[in-house]
Amino acid sequence: MPEAPIPTASESLHETVAAVDLGSNSFHMIVARIGDGHMQIIDRLKEPVRLGEGLNKDKRLRPEVEERALACLERFGQRLRGFPLGAVRAVGTNTLRQLHPDSQFIEHAEAALGHPIAIIAGREEARLIYLGVAHGLAAGAERRLVVDIGGGSTEIIVGRGFSARLRESLHMGCVTMNLRYFPDGRVSAKAMDRAELAGALEVRPVREIFRKSGWETAVGSSGTIKAIAAVATAEGWSEDGISATGLARLRDALVSAGRVATLDLKGLTEERKPVFAGGIAVLRAVFETLGIEHMQVCDYALREGLVYEMMGRERHEDMHERTVLTLSRHFHLDQTHGRRVEATALSLYHQATAPWCLSDSRCPRMLAWAARLHELGLVVSHSQYQKHGAYLLRNADLAGFTRQEQVVLAALVLGHRRKFPVQEFAALPTGIQDCTKRLCIILRLAVLLHRGRSTDSTPNPALQIIGDDLTLDFADDWLNAHPLTRLELEQEAELLKTAGITLTYQ
């Protein structure tokens, strides 16, 4: 599986870790030292790659932008040389979410960086942003509205303490807004009005739920917002962050200048100028639509959230586990049955680890989650419920899970019964096809052995594997006492032939 391994409960977090954020505007990296539950940032790197500008209509990157991005990642990779697998968490956001499935950019990017890259969904990005911001602010019980303007998306979150209660990712950012309304660098009042209106329309579907959420303070966390705050403060238009009046004066100054290139404002860097107008339009839309009068600024965001997420897993606060438990409860799954299937699946897995080379620490976790969620689709219908469950897992917002983890989980649930979905596994990235297929075969056997849902007759067969030949050995004449299971194993052996697997039992 190509994403960075997740430390299990028995593993310790690395003393020095790194987080890499492949954003639509800039690539960022932080290196942090971890100790006694605290994070100390010891290095920061940032490059304005403008990845969002390079996405063409076919959802592929223009060659010159791809080259620029890979060159940046090679430089990041040099800093990360020597970091063990699992000590680096790298994620892609809006632009990489849109890339054509056949694009080879991720593979090239992983080679340049020297570490796996995970693509995260918008709401998962929002959760991680909030986690970073919450740790970057003084602890408090107030309900916070957090806004992060990226190059291709804007995340808005309401939360309290370290928990995000509302999360939304909006399809607008400083790069995309700039390309659409200020492509030649000219900023007219009409263009700014149109950009702000477009931003307001993007916020509109969630406006009321966020207005009524009861947030008390507003916090901005992105480079765009920090740049706007720096200018507003330097010009004397705002104090301690960004005020609505100060933001309006900044907007007017931009329109009066007519062109971003000629804009002469204190605190505005040349690096930020190309996307400054788009950032102003997005933030103005958010201020107006959500009724924000003042916004403070936090230095922490997605990258810091990634590090704290790694630390949380070390403290047994894994968001994956919380999400699986929430799904189980929400959809009224038989958790006792799921745990029995999980126990048998893990028993078979440990016997298959050596012959099938399943040494990746994420394998048993994915298998365990699939076992506990394999009946999720029953909430829709018993007929073809494996398909309904796979659809839900593939498309739901699952906090803590990357998009690829969701795809793998969906494939396991889809394949746990009936016809073996060979094409589903063939569509996975090459590096994880065999591993995921083998996990699915183990899950199928575990589900089959518990089909009777009995609590007083738990099978514990020995599993022997030679290549693609599997043998289940039941002790104490167990199979003869369970003729239905014998028949089901006979049917399963026929189904597994399509996957190139030979199954025998005794």
Phi, psi and omega in degrees: 000128193281350181277163183297138179300147179261125179301132176275174185301332183272351182265151178258148179289144179294148182294323177238128183230168178220150176232133182237130181243112179266083184275173181282340178254305183231155169260132181236151172214137171237147173243131186227148174259132184251135177191134177055037177077010181240156179243132175238114180284125182249351178199145176225138174227143180210137175221135180280083186284331182056050182300323182298334179289340187264003182275116181271183184296335179274008180061039174235156181276138174296144186307319183291328178286319177299318179298319179297318181293316181293324177297320177297315182292329175296322178291318175299318181299326178297320179292331184268000182301129182097347176288129180289157177300130182104344179269356180235129175244114181242132182228148174252147184243226196307306183296317180290335174294332184269350184303143177300138182305331182276356180296140180263010186298317183299316179299316179294322181293320179295322178294320180291318182284327183086011180213155180295152179236127179255140175263124183251147178289163184300317181287331174291321174301317179299318180298316181291323176300313181298320180300318178295314180298316182300324177282337181276348180254159175297140181301139180197160183265359184290155177273126187250143167258122180247133180235131178228117180260111177263192179287325183240348180214161176234125180258133175235134186220142169242130180206173177223137184063232180256010183249126175276127181263320177236136181222135177212143176241119184258143185276064173204143179206176185293326180286310182295322179293321180294317180297325185279320189246342180227050188295331182258010178087355179272140182233102177259163178299321180295316180295320179293319177300317180294320180295316180293323178295318178299320178296318179297322178295326179291324180282334190309317182300336182246007185303309187293319182294326178281325177296323184269005184284348176082023179294148185250325179230147179250138183228134175251143189231352188268170176299322178301311182292322178295323178293318178297318179296322180297318180291314182299322179288316181297326180277354180080020183266344178214156175236138176053055178120221183229125174261158179298320180290321178296321178295322178295319179295323178294319177298316180295321179296323179294316179294320180296323179293327176083328179221140180296324184298329182266001182291126181238089181236141178297137176087353181268118182274158177297326180297325184275339186306317185301336182239013186292317181297317178298321178295319177299315181298316180296313183293322176299319179297318180293315178303309184294316187288322183262002176070040181274130177259328180210143180228125173274166186239139179240140180283337182273148179204223186301314184298315179294325176299322178297318179294316180294329175296318177297320178293323179296321178295325177296327181269020177064034177246049185288121181295331176304311183296319179296320180293316179298318179295319178297315177299316181299318180286317184297322182259015172054045177287152175283092186292329178295316178295318179300320179292325178294317177297319179299315181298316179292319179299317180290326176298314177295321181301314183296330177284335181267349187305309183289307183295332181256006178055048180261057186273350181296129184296343180278340184302308181296331178291314178298319179296317180296316179296319179296321179297320182285338183249009189295339179260016183303322184293349178298339178295337179267305182190149176289326179294124179056037187295339176295327178288320179295318179296318179297319180298314180298316182290328181285328190249348181285161172274102182255104182302133178094338183266139171280168180297322181290323176299321178295320179297318179295315179299318179296320179296319179296317180291320178299322186268008187282351180206166178061212184298136180284121186280076184305317183294330179298319181283329178294336181277350179286160174306142187308319185293344183240003183299305184296317181300312182293320179299318180291323175298321180295320178298318177298316179298317179303315181294320180294317179296317181300316183292343179247018184298328179286351177058026180282144179259350186250006180217079184269114179287147179220067186286152171275139182246122176248135183229127170231103185064242179255017178257120182247140175228125175260125183247110181265128182277164172056037175058031185300318184296321180295332178277353181227074184297330178295319178295321177300317179295318180295323177294324177297316178293322180295321179302322178292318181294324183285345178300327180293337178267005180078022184250133174256122182244124172235164186206151180204000000 
